[in-house]
Amino acid sequence: MTETPFRIAISDQDIDDLKKRLDLTRFPDELEDVGRDYGAPLRDIQRLVAYWKDGYDWRKHEAQLNDELPQFTRDIEVEGFGLLNVHYVHKKSSVASAVPLLFVHGCKCYSPLFIRYLSLMCRVQGPVVSMKSGRYYLC
């Protein structure tokens, strides 16, 4: 079970496919006077679809995450589930006495959000929590 370097690499075909599907989105009529009782307002959803289709710079964010986060995968044998390939970030602290922290995500669908969260945490300088028994650092 060895560590394998990992880089985010979304294919042009996948991005083009997503943009085509977003372009084909059919929006429902909006119910009047319901606010958020039945979900997000139609204009919010339309704005998000437009952003993901035309405004989000996939390559910029892909490169930024790959540059900021040392990512790896590793196969781990899990009783009852067999061999699972897990994705993780191994970011060592610059503080020698830092306590290692493990953050885990459980679904590929949340992976980009999880990575973004780690990216933000790893920019923190100094102690995140200071306790009488010692200091705990994220990165």
ABEGO torsion letter per residue (X at the ends): XBBBBBBBBBBAAAAAAAAAAAAABBBBBBBBGAEAAAEBBAAAAAAAAAAAAAABBAAAAAAAAAAABBBBBBBBBBBGAEBBBBBBBBBBBABAABBBBBBBBABAAAAAAAAAAAAAAAABBEBABBBAAEBBBAX
